[in-house]
Amino acid sequence: VHVHPSVHGYRFDTALRKKAAANIFESINEESLQKLFRNSGDKKAEERAKIILATDQDLEEKTRALMALKQRRKDKLLQF
């Protein structure tokens, strides 16, 4: 099955799309971000939100911090 942009009679135009944000979290506050993570079952929602919204870290540092957070979770699961 092929899906064509003009199936419903509308011409597909990429110029009408919203532009992608460089930082999808730039307009969200910490409390909302924590709630989003908590609702998804994240046990470390507060820590994850702080890492993402930290202004003193570049993208690479944030990535390392998030990966370390993920690794600590895996290590803890393997203890049982």
Secondary structure in CASP SS format (residue, H / E / C, confidence):
PFRMAT SS
TARGET T0000
AUTHOR 0000-0000-0000
METHOD secondary structure of the structure
MODEL  1
V C 1.00
H C 1.00
V C 1.00
H C 1.00
P C 1.00
S C 1.00
V C 1.00
H C 1.00
G C 1.00
Y C 1.00
R C 1.00
F C 1.00
D C 1.00
T H 1.00
A H 1.00
L H 1.00
R C 1.00
K C 1.00
K C 1.00
A C 1.00
A C 1.00
A C 1.00
N C 1.00
I C 1.00
F C 1.00
E C 1.00
S C 1.00
I C 1.00
N C 1.00
E H 1.00
E H 1.00
S H 1.00
L H 1.00
Q H 1.00
K H 1.00
L H 1.00
F H 1.00
R H 1.00
N H 1.00
S C 1.00
G C 1.00
D C 1.00
K C 1.00
K C 1.00
A H 1.00
E H 1.00
E H 1.00
R H 1.00
A H 1.00
K H 1.00
I H 1.00
I H 1.00
L H 1.00
A C 1.00
T C 1.00
D C 1.00
Q C 1.00
D C 1.00
L H 1.00
E H 1.00
E H 1.00
K H 1.00
T H 1.00
R H 1.00
A H 1.00
L H 1.00
M H 1.00
A H 1.00
L H 1.00
K H 1.00
Q H 1.00
R H 1.00
R H 1.00
K H 1.00
D H 1.00
K H 1.00
L H 1.00
L H 1.00
Q C 1.00
F C 1.00
END
